[in-house]
Amino acid sequence: SQQGEEDPQALSIQEGENATMNCSYKTSINNLQWYRQNSGRGLVHLILIRSNEREKHSGRLRVTLDTSKKSSSLLITASRAADTASYFCATQNTGGFKTIFGAGTRLFVKA
Amino acid sequence: DAGVIQSPRHEVTEMGQEVTLRCKLISGHNSLFWYRQTMMRGLELLIYFNNNVPIDDSGMPEDRFSAKMPNASFSTLKIQPSEPRDSAVYFCASSSGGQGFGSPLHFGNGTRLTVT
């Protein structure tokens, strides 16, 4: 069973625009993470936000977490064609180990 | 750092055959996760280990699936007998997380399994 659900399922934007993806989850978490997957490859970790944090930045990435709504968002600013990939949120429970992924958002950035 | 290494990259087999997928963890990592990815079901957690001990195997679909960690750096996922519905990409991932501490997962590039 999946913990997180992302929306939208797919997103197509022009290079230079911002991309926002959302994730909702169901149970208490220790942290929430975002990953990226290029076609035919494994997932690559982007950013981790702990349950006591509300916002985190890394380069062109900004992640927010609202534990009261059990939701998170990933913002990619000034998108590039190379950002084209699938993006997944994942939650780790309060026990620390179990990592459950959402269904992912497919992002297509047009040059 | 060589990263997580999975083998083989591709496996094509006939229904009923035994399939063994292999994974080498990143040195120093103590948690190991096996996932299966399909278009229909997304990324499903099959089983995860911590310090070589299976912690949760509730995602293993059937008794036909088994996973082992014979040592701290290596794991196998075995399907016996294989069925066409097992066709998927199988990923392993490792992390250095300890109890209560979150840590990112490092994924291998997966094994694409096709059962005909």
Interface residues (C-beta under 8 A of the other chain):
Chain A: Q2 N30 N31 Q33 Y35 G40 R41 G42 L43 V44 H45 L48 R50 F88 A90 Q92 T94 G95 G96 F97 K98 T99 I100 F101 G102 A103 G104
Chain B: V4 S31 F33 Y35 G42 L43 E44 L45 Y48 N50 I55 D56 F91 A93 S95 G97 G98 Q99 G100 F101 G102 S103 P104 L105 H106 F107 G108 N109 G110
